[in-house]
Amino acid sequence: LSFLHARRISSRIRHHCANAFLQSILVPLAITAVAIPAHAEVAPQSTVHAWQFENGAVVIPDPFLFAEKVLHQPRLLGSGGGGAVLALTQDNGRSYAVKTSWSSSTESIEKECRVLQHLEDKHVTGVERCLGVQSYISEDESDARRAMILLEPVMEGPIAASLSDLSPPLQSHAVEMILKTTIQILSANVAVTDVQVLISQETGDVLFIDFSEARILPSSSNSFMQQALLSNFVQEVSALIPKDQEVLAARIVSQFVEEQKSLGRPLSTQALTLLEEQFLLDEI
Ligand SMILES: Nc1ncnc2c1ncn2[C@@H]1O[C@H](COP(=O)(O)OP(=O)(O)OP(=O)(O)O)[C@@H](O)[C@H]1O
């Protein structure tokens, strides 16, 4: 506790130094990502890392506390309209992704966390888990509304740009994972917009990320909007599957739809009709 207390005091100074440094040097240069070790007033074995993006800076101390986990060695995984995503590692070697919002995207990442927690409650596999939300700590007033979410797993190793980059056995494995997760998501009454998958080049494993545009749909409703969202989701997924995998895809869809039914989690009629149309299935 005394260590953390001491670190809190010095982190104010470290944030101040890092912000001043960012303003004076990094911002004019518009550098995308730079790690800045702090040089002064830093507690032993403690460091600050900072990255500057168009939408704002991300400054993270090491060690960093989130959801009672002590995390180290932040490294940038990527960034987008929702925020910057860093990987951090616990002493036991387990890695987590921390997504930090911009001032304008806080609601979007908080909603992302709620959707991911809903999917976890519904036992959906192949998606990130959201382990918590916390405020982004900064002395800059313009950062007052920013938040961070803690996610796992981190997809390590080389990522394939598309399924076509995989060898045939890995491609079939990836198709199976994508369709299994899609059917589980549909059965949880969620529609995803702007589907993003990370595909491991080495194993063909697939992780669905970025649920900032996803929506939990009311199970009682059958509205035009709901129909459009579901239809768009199924079409986006179908576009990921290579043409020569269509027969396999049809078989896998039927199999996982049946599986959800036998687990007592049947898909809505709306979702079933869309799958039948998109994957040219006989009535399921
Ligand atoms: N769990 C993860 N494992 C590995 N890399 C990840 C993970 N989550 C995110 N990334 C990387 O970070 C990038 C940004 O993540 P994400 O798409 O969630 O951010 P975003 O700001 O919501 O993006 P967008 O602009 O597409 O909405 C991804 O493209 C990916 O490269």
The ligand as an SDF file (V2000), in Angstrom:
LIG
                    3D

 31 33  0  0  0  0  0  0  0  0999 V2000
   -7.6250   -8.2690  -28.2900 N   0  0  0  0  0  0  0  0  0  0  0  0
   -6.7880   -7.7630  -29.2040 C   0  0  0  0  0  0  0  0  0  0  0  0
   -5.6610   -8.4440  -29.5350 N   0  0  0  0  0  0  0  0  0  0  0  0
   -4.7930   -7.9480  -30.4660 C   0  0  0  0  0  0  0  0  0  0  0  0
   -4.9720   -6.7750  -31.0890 N   0  0  0  0  0  0  0  0  0  0  0  0
   -6.0670   -6.0510  -30.8000 C   0  0  0  0  0  0  0  0  0  0  0  0
   -7.0330   -6.4940  -29.8420 C   0  0  0  0  0  0  0  0  0  0  0  0
   -8.0230   -5.5830  -29.7530 N   0  0  0  0  0  0  0  0  0  0  0  0
   -7.6910   -4.6170  -30.6220 C   0  0  0  0  0  0  0  0  0  0  0  0
   -6.5250   -4.8780  -31.2550 N   0  0  0  0  0  0  0  0  0  0  0  0
   -5.8410   -4.0330  -32.2630 C   0  0  0  0  0  0  0  0  0  0  0  0
   -6.1970   -2.6850  -32.0350 O   0  0  0  0  0  0  0  0  0  0  0  0
   -6.8480   -2.1390  -33.1960 C   0  0  0  0  0  0  0  0  0  0  0  0
   -7.9270   -1.1700  -32.7380 C   0  0  0  0  0  0  0  0  0  0  0  0
   -8.9130   -1.8760  -31.9960 O   0  0  0  0  0  0  0  0  0  0  0  0
  -10.4670   -1.5920  -32.1880 P   0  0  0  0  0  0  0  0  0  0  0  0
  -10.8780   -1.9300  -33.5850 O   0  0  0  0  0  0  0  0  0  0  0  0
  -11.1980   -2.2670  -31.0890 O   0  0  0  0  0  0  0  0  0  0  0  0
  -10.4720   -0.0030  -31.9770 O   0  0  0  0  0  0  0  0  0  0  0  0
  -11.5290    1.0690  -32.4640 P   0  0  0  0  0  0  0  0  0  0  0  0
  -10.9650    2.3670  -32.0690 O   0  0  0  0  0  0  0  0  0  0  0  0
  -12.8750    0.7470  -31.9390 O   0  0  0  0  0  0  0  0  0  0  0  0
  -11.4650    0.8950  -34.0490 O   0  0  0  0  0  0  0  0  0  0  0  0
  -12.5110    1.3800  -35.1580 P   0  0  0  0  0  0  0  0  0  0  0  0
  -12.0370    2.6840  -35.6900 O   0  0  0  0  0  0  0  0  0  0  0  0
  -12.4210    0.2890  -36.1890 O   0  0  0  0  0  0  0  0  0  0  0  0
  -13.8660    1.4700  -34.5000 O   0  0  0  0  0  0  0  0  0  0  0  0
   -7.3490   -3.3360  -33.9700 C   0  0  0  0  0  0  0  0  0  0  0  0
   -7.4600   -3.0650  -35.3430 O   0  0  0  0  0  0  0  0  0  0  0  0
   -6.2980   -4.3910  -33.6760 C   0  0  0  0  0  0  0  0  0  0  0  0
   -5.2040   -4.2280  -34.5560 O   0  0  0  0  0  0  0  0  0  0  0  0
  1  2  1  0
  2  3  1  0
  2  7  2  0
  3  4  2  0
  4  5  1  0
  5  6  2  0
  6  7  1  0
  6 10  1  0
  7  8  1  0
  8  9  2  0
  9 10  1  0
 10 11  1  0
 11 12  1  0
 11 30  1  0
 12 13  1  0
 13 14  1  0
 13 28  1  0
 14 15  1  0
 15 16  1  0
 16 17  2  0
 16 18  1  0
 16 19  1  0
 19 20  1  0
 20 21  2  0
 20 22  1  0
 20 23  1  0
 23 24  1  0
 24 25  2  0
 24 26  1  0
 24 27  1  0
 28 29  1  0
 28 30  1  0
 30 31  1  0
M  END
$$$$
